[in-house]
Amino acid sequence: MNDRALRQALVLLVLAASVWMTAGCGRSASAEESVVGEQAPGRYVDRTDMAAVDRPAAPWKAPVFHQVDAKPVLPSRLVIPTIKADMSVVELGWSAKQDAAGEIFSEWNVADYAAGWHKNSSLPGETGNIVLSGHNNIKGAVFRELDQLKRGDEIELFAGGTEYRYTVDEVLIVPEKFASEKQRQTNVRYINETADDRLTLVSCWPRNDNTHRIIVIAKPSTLVSSQ
């Protein structure tokens, strides 16, 4: 199976499955959690603390490569000068889990000491939403300072020999643990595929707890070849 067929098969898998997104959350530094099922890397699973915003959303379309045998160029490095952040980017998938009641569900894997690119999101150079998540308080805490970003700040994303530059458009903090069902359904749209080009960074918030999500939306500014 070539790379294009494999990525399309993965998209179909996401459409068929209910998958949970950890968004780089670690165990709360101040709250006790009721642990059920298995642990995912860097996170304890608490079924009472899961919300619709945590589902990796199904994309509207499969990525299209103009050359049948072309290999996708994955993002490899993320730089956020304002907060002096410079980190690797790794590909993230998900794992099947089973809770105490025997219900099968899926959960995003978590990138340790790196940002994680959600592999059902877009790639640099494609139209759509590039979604990256990262820890806020454990294992590198690469996204700990996202709450210091403001509109107009620059973000640099590297893929292959190209640097893609984005400008922060919005910094949002949305409730998760105590959110209403309506709020949770609204939150899901931030990690959905989009008709426009954007980069979305997601983590938990505040810095020593995981009751909310922080979402940074950045829009393309310039593209600079590093070759």
Wavefront OBJ file of the C-alpha trace (Angstrom):
o trace
v 0.000 0.000 0.000
v 1.473 3.364 -1.007
v 1.556 6.415 1.272
v -1.485 8.018 -0.298
v -3.607 4.890 0.103
v -2.413 4.442 3.666
v -3.363 8.019 4.632
v -6.780 7.627 3.023
v -7.313 4.367 4.925
v -6.455 6.156 8.149
v -9.064 8.805 7.391
v -11.696 6.084 6.941
v -10.640 4.605 10.262
v -11.252 7.944 11.966
v -14.670 8.262 10.345
v -15.641 4.871 11.755
v -14.245 5.227 15.267
v -14.965 7.298 18.339
v -11.549 8.638 19.265
v -10.586 10.728 22.284
v -8.024 13.526 22.202
v -5.811 14.073 25.239
v -4.484 17.372 23.831
v -1.223 17.071 25.725
v -2.815 16.833 29.138
v -0.975 15.325 32.040
v -2.226 14.280 35.438
v -3.518 17.267 37.373
v -1.083 18.559 39.956
v -3.926 19.416 42.330
v -6.810 17.052 41.623
v -7.272 13.344 42.318
v -8.596 11.351 39.379
v -10.533 8.116 39.282
v -8.438 5.911 37.017
v -10.193 3.361 34.855
v -8.986 1.348 31.899
v -5.361 1.558 30.806
v -2.964 4.453 30.975
v -2.011 6.296 27.842
v 1.510 7.689 27.683
v 1.765 10.622 30.060
v -1.892 10.630 31.049
v -4.278 8.857 33.372
v -7.641 8.050 31.858
v -10.631 9.393 33.744
v -13.824 8.592 31.866
v -15.742 11.193 33.889
v -13.352 13.867 32.610
v -13.746 13.150 28.903
v -15.674 15.462 26.636
v -16.719 15.847 23.039
v -13.896 18.340 22.510
v -11.512 15.441 23.101
v -12.612 13.505 20.046
v -10.253 13.788 17.085
v -12.641 15.083 14.499
v -13.082 13.410 11.125
v -11.694 15.554 8.308
v -13.954 16.774 5.543
v -11.643 15.354 2.906
v -8.728 13.019 2.443
v -5.390 14.706 1.702
v -4.753 14.866 -2.038
v -1.285 14.432 -3.498
v -0.901 15.395 -7.139
v 1.720 12.725 -7.698
v 0.434 9.258 -6.930
v 3.742 8.071 -5.488
v 4.592 11.326 -3.705
v 5.441 10.938 -0.045
v 3.803 13.357 2.387
v 6.242 15.797 3.970
v 5.452 15.861 7.675
v 6.165 18.837 9.937
v 9.356 18.291 11.911
v 9.997 21.451 13.943
v 7.953 24.191 15.609
v 9.399 27.526 16.719
v 7.477 30.186 18.675
v 9.891 33.113 19.163
v 7.683 35.149 21.526
v 7.805 32.455 24.223
v 11.284 31.172 23.244
v 9.917 27.748 22.321
v 11.750 25.525 19.858
v 10.731 21.879 19.633
v 10.549 18.816 17.437
v 7.246 17.755 15.910
v 6.331 14.063 15.774
v 3.419 12.244 14.192
v 0.585 11.258 16.542
v -1.973 8.512 16.152
v -4.301 6.857 18.630
v -4.659 3.604 20.572
v -7.647 1.396 21.348
v -8.584 1.271 25.041
v -11.139 -0.559 27.139
v -12.789 0.960 30.201
v -13.911 -0.803 33.370
v -17.345 -1.473 31.853
v -15.800 -3.183 28.853
v -16.559 -0.349 26.436
v -13.989 0.045 23.669
v -12.835 3.559 22.911
v -9.780 5.187 21.348
v -7.499 7.825 22.745
v -4.868 10.044 21.180
v -1.294 9.118 21.935
v 0.722 11.892 23.557
v 4.036 13.311 22.373
v 6.629 13.559 25.138
v 9.131 16.430 24.937
v 7.755 17.398 21.517
v 4.670 18.747 19.791
v 2.461 16.132 18.163
v 0.969 16.477 14.685
v -2.472 14.848 14.520
v -2.274 12.621 11.503
v -5.902 13.125 10.480
v -5.248 16.861 10.136
v -3.762 18.728 7.187
v -0.099 19.049 6.279
v 1.870 22.232 5.617
v 1.199 23.281 2.049
v -2.275 21.706 2.010
v -5.515 23.579 2.416
v -7.025 22.938 5.812
v -6.342 22.811 9.527
v -2.928 21.667 10.805
v -3.456 20.485 14.392
v -0.596 20.197 16.885
v -0.953 19.281 20.544
v 1.531 19.316 23.418
v 1.877 18.816 27.153
v 1.240 21.762 29.447
v 2.683 20.491 32.730
v 4.587 17.215 32.278
v 7.214 15.583 30.036
v 8.738 18.708 28.588
v 5.655 20.913 29.006
v 6.352 22.276 25.528
v 3.043 24.180 25.374
v 3.151 25.551 28.931
v 3.543 29.157 27.776
v 0.801 29.256 25.145
v -1.228 31.555 27.377
v 1.443 34.236 26.862
v 0.739 34.459 23.136
v -1.275 37.297 21.673
v -2.643 38.300 18.311
v 0.121 39.177 15.864
v 2.781 36.895 17.353
v 4.668 34.786 14.829
v 4.906 30.991 14.666
v 7.302 29.063 12.427
v 6.613 25.513 11.247
v 9.220 23.530 9.326
v 8.495 20.670 6.936
v 11.138 19.230 4.639
v 13.178 22.090 3.230
v 10.488 24.707 3.755
v 9.648 27.087 6.581
v 5.988 28.068 6.900
v 5.210 31.197 8.900
v 1.935 31.851 10.670
v 0.558 34.807 12.609
v -1.512 34.272 15.742
v -5.112 35.297 15.139
v -6.881 34.071 18.293
v -5.977 32.668 21.707
v -8.956 30.947 23.293
v -9.494 29.263 26.646
v -12.570 27.059 26.718
v -14.069 24.963 29.534
v -13.741 21.204 29.308
v -14.210 19.362 32.599
v -17.300 21.295 33.673
v -18.509 22.325 30.226
v -22.096 21.860 29.115
v -22.821 19.469 26.277
v -23.542 22.442 24.024
v -20.169 24.004 24.857
v -18.388 20.717 24.225
v -19.999 20.358 20.821
v -18.936 23.910 20.008
v -15.366 23.216 21.091
v -15.017 20.291 18.679
v -14.950 22.634 15.694
v -11.516 23.940 16.608
v -9.859 20.634 15.717
v -12.083 19.900 12.720
v -10.864 20.271 9.175
v -11.430 23.784 7.823
v -11.983 25.333 4.425
v -9.215 27.880 5.062
v -5.518 27.411 5.868
v -4.662 27.561 9.549
v -2.414 26.175 12.259
v -4.102 25.168 15.517
v -2.167 24.533 18.736
v -4.005 22.740 21.542
v -3.119 22.003 25.140
v -4.669 21.848 28.584
v -5.014 24.853 30.876
v -4.325 26.202 33.486
v -0.674 25.360 33.945
v -1.147 23.137 36.987
v -4.513 21.628 36.128
v -6.469 20.299 33.152
v -9.949 21.751 33.598
v -9.833 23.809 30.391
v -8.345 23.743 26.919
v -6.209 26.499 25.446
v -6.479 26.851 21.685
v -4.203 29.025 19.562
v -5.350 29.688 15.995
v -2.780 31.081 13.576
v -3.163 32.041 9.932
v -0.496 31.814 7.188
v 1.688 34.866 6.750
v 4.664 33.945 4.533
v 6.426 30.867 3.228
v 10.204 30.890 3.200
v 12.309 28.147 1.607
v 15.250 27.135 3.788
v 17.096 25.508 0.935
l 1 2 3 4 5 6 7 8 9 10 11 12 13 14 15 16 17 18 19 20 21 22 23 24 25 26 27 28 29 30 31 32 33 34 35 36 37 38 39 40 41 42 43 44 45 46 47 48 49 50 51 52 53 54 55 56 57 58 59 60 61 62 63 64 65 66 67 68 69 70 71 72 73 74 75 76 77 78 79 80 81 82 83 84 85 86 87 88 89 90 91 92 93 94 95 96 97 98 99 100 101 102 103 104 105 106 107 108 109 110 111 112 113 114 115 116 117 118 119 120 121 122 123 124 125 126 127 128 129 130 131 132 133 134 135 136 137 138 139 140 141 142 143 144 145 146 147 148 149 150 151 152 153 154 155 156 157 158 159 160 161 162 163 164 165 166 167 168 169 170 171 172 173 174 175 176 177 178 179 180 181 182 183 184 185 186 187 188 189 190 191 192 193 194 195 196 197 198 199 200 201 202 203 204 205 206 207 208 209 210 211 212 213 214 215 216 217 218 219 220 221 222 223 224 225 226 227
